[in-house]
Amino acid sequence: MAPTTAGTESTHRRARSPIGAPAEPSFAEHVCLALVVEGVSHGWALGTLLGPDGEIGRIWSLSRPLTYRAVEQLVAKGLAVRTGRHSGRGRDRVVLAASPQGRRVTERWLDEPVDHLRDVRTELLVKLALRARVGRDNEPLLAAQQARFEPFIDLLTSAGGHDRGTDGGGAGDDLVDLWRRESARAVRRFLDQALGPPPQPLARPLELRLSARNQLRATVVSVHHDEVMSTVKAVLGDGQSLTAAITKDAARDLDLAPGDAVVMIVKSTEMMIAKAP
């Protein structure tokens, strides 16, 4: 089921504006304005697109009364204007058009990455759908979103629960930390796949046999990222801990995070990490 206005009210609160300045449009107003800029010219058509079965409504839906209210607010703020009435079957419909200011607001909003991971499910997906409807390339927005989220995702997928569990116990015990970490990993995978071709499935599971004899099954308890290298700390079944230094790219490719089951591979003075897909 697509989120509704009530379900996203706390996420998309209207920003406060300086005294005398026009109020920033709400999320509902931004969506309606973007559709008006596109050429959707009356409230009934907006309501259809934003209904639960509509093209945008399947991502985030808005009831018809709230759609009409958003239109009234856009007109009051000077972002949309009424240009006349359209006569047809049924009652006459007021024709809407975006003002020059409204077009500028929409252009800026559609290019702006979202601020929070939780907004990917609603605001980012809606922006991507709106951009696709008018033939705009989504890659610049996805790349900007990836760059904005990267430090936050690295932080959330590093030490579990603000370093809880780095002594070999408690990793994954905090359900809030677990939810945040797995949500962050899901967003990272979504952005990676949206920007690149989907991975090709193997014809059959890949089985590897390594020449290294010292292969130790362990559980990751912390991952710390620096500019180039990442430090991965894991604990063995008997409580002993091991630490491996690998490249940051390798840690991201493996999607390592606290709680993951891995194989620590020790060869002479070096250590590698393996993880089942």
Summary of the structure (lengths in Angstrom):
residues: 277
radius of gyration: 24.6
end to end distance: 29.7
largest distance: 82.2
contacts: 781
relative contact order: 0.09
helix: 40%
strand: 19%
